[in-house]
Amino acid sequence: MNKTIDLRSDTVTRPSDAMRAAMANAEVGDDVYGDDPTVNRLQLVTAELFGFEAALFAPSGTQSNLIGMMAHCDRGDEYLVGQQAHTYKYEAGGAAVLGSIQPQPLPHQPNGSLALADIAAAIKPDDIHFAKTRLLALENTIGGKVLPRDYLDAATALAHERGMITHLDGARIFNAAVKQGISLRAATAGFDSVSVCLSKGLGAPVGSVLCGSRDMIQRGLRWRKMLGGGLRQAGILAAAGLYALDHNIERLAEDHENAILLATGLADIDKLVVTDPQTNILYADMAEIHCVALAKHLQNRGILASVSPHMRLVTHLDVSRADVALTVSAFKEFFRAAYRH
Ligand SMILES: *Cc1c(COP(=O)(O)O)cnc(C)c1O
């Protein structure tokens, strides 16, 4: 059996031998006491990379976003967020359930942004009938799309003018910065906090980091403890994150190239409608009738994909150029066979 080609997500990467060696050799301590030197270093390095005063390691991006929102908002506050945003749609309603923070979802523009007019119109007046509109939460990349830097300037300026706080779900901000050829600091300018994932394209097995002001991170520490995210010898995990920051950022450009190769190959198949990927995520639309058989066909060839009428395919550091070629052949073979009479 050949190796599996897993295109379901960039979360599926396995730590490399070198990353595992860094984990095995990590100096550790009890991080709840603030004693883990490797966690402390990861937090310092990440805060510095993104240009924030402080940072906090969290076991997942879901928790890191939630800590961020809870550190910014009080019970009965509200946050403005995209209808398709991870914090709104894919985090089990945590901001509302655990944070008592009401989401006010807004529709996305075709480029993934929230229209400035929609943001402005959603900010509620100071009136006892309304929740207090406290926070604007954006996500970059969103569905693999990179939000334009001038849009982010305008959106964060608008929020600040209206007395709001800004949070960026930057799970894939590394992909955005590499694609735009800008620094990580430039990519997060205008935001009061950012949550970044080490476990997506960067290839670490576990971990996210929340960056913000010293005060905010201090408040976040208590929420992290309450949410069960206070870890002990977490340096073993932080070492993977430090390794990823050192070795796996620039190489994201390869994932972006592979996504384009994959999209170009699949676009030859006239039963598929393929989007042009901006980063490492592409979508292929097809008639529902193909889905079950296609999933089976791919699986028989060691290719894992979330086959659906609106299929997302994700490239990452465990998907090579050769894997992309094999995947394109497998798709072509399927659709040739399906239409041979
Ligand atoms: C993956 C992801 C997260 C966090 O996910 P976890 O699985 O909890 O680490 C948050 N936001 C976005 C946009 C993501 O893709």
The ligand as a MOL file (V3000), in Angstrom:
LIG
                    3D

  0  0  0     0  0            999 V3000
M  V30 BEGIN CTAB
M  V30 COUNTS 15 15 0 0 0
M  V30 BEGIN ATOM
M  V30 1 C -8.6160 25.4150 12.4880 0
M  V30 2 C -9.1550 26.7520 12.7260 0
M  V30 3 C -9.3310 27.2580 14.0050 0
M  V30 4 C -9.0310 26.4910 15.2670 0
M  V30 5 O -9.1950 25.1610 15.1690 0
M  V30 6 P -8.7580 24.0670 16.2580 0
M  V30 7 O -9.0760 22.8310 15.5290 0
M  V30 8 O -9.5800 24.3040 17.4520 0
M  V30 9 O -7.3030 24.2260 16.5610 0
M  V30 10 C -9.8170 28.5330 14.1370 0
M  V30 11 N -10.0890 29.2840 13.0550 0
M  V30 12 C -9.9120 28.8400 11.8140 0
M  V30 13 C -10.1840 29.7370 10.6640 0
M  V30 14 C -9.4490 27.5580 11.6010 0
M  V30 15 O -9.2700 27.1250 10.3590 0
M  V30 END ATOM
M  V30 BEGIN BOND
M  V30 1 1 1 2
M  V30 2 1 2 3
M  V30 3 2 2 14
M  V30 4 1 3 4
M  V30 5 2 3 10
M  V30 6 1 4 5
M  V30 7 1 5 6
M  V30 8 2 6 7
M  V30 9 1 6 8
M  V30 10 1 6 9
M  V30 11 1 10 11
M  V30 12 2 11 12
M  V30 13 1 12 13
M  V30 14 1 12 14
M  V30 15 1 14 15
M  V30 END BOND
M  V30 END CTAB
M  END
